[in-house]
């Protein structure tokens, strides 16, 4: 793999041993689209497989299964400066820049008390455009852990940041 699969494997071992209330797994190999779209797609495929493995591991655990929320999101969006590097294998421009969607990122949430089939800020639901950013993930985690009032009142969040549960 590209390191991300090993990272998820180590995360599973830590969770098996300690059953933490919060685990953050940084899968950095996906951030490889700058020079090669083909390698980016391969990294996404590996990350998808790794997140699926992580979810199946959590669900098979007698303590964590059915009691864990998984949030998968990139650490940042992209910027608006065009990337003129072409993928040598397919002649595609790098997909990290250059259009109106440059600041859009995905966020997947699954688990108990997560409303199913909810879509925020999607092409199919433009009324929510700009309603959430990656800065909303911290208040969302605080909401899940029952710490939302403390986190929201600390004065350390970006203006307008809030729990994704409040933005549905």
Buried (B, 14 or more C-beta within 10 A) or exposed (E): BBEBBEBBBEBBEEBEEEEEEEBEBEBEBBEBBBBBBEBBBBBBEBBEBBBEBBBEBBBEBEEBEEEBBBBBBEEEBBEEEEBEBBBEEEEBBBBBBBEEEBEBBEBEBBBEEBEEEEEBBEEEEEEBEEBBBBEBBBBBBBBBEEEBEEBBEEEEBEEEBBBBBEBE
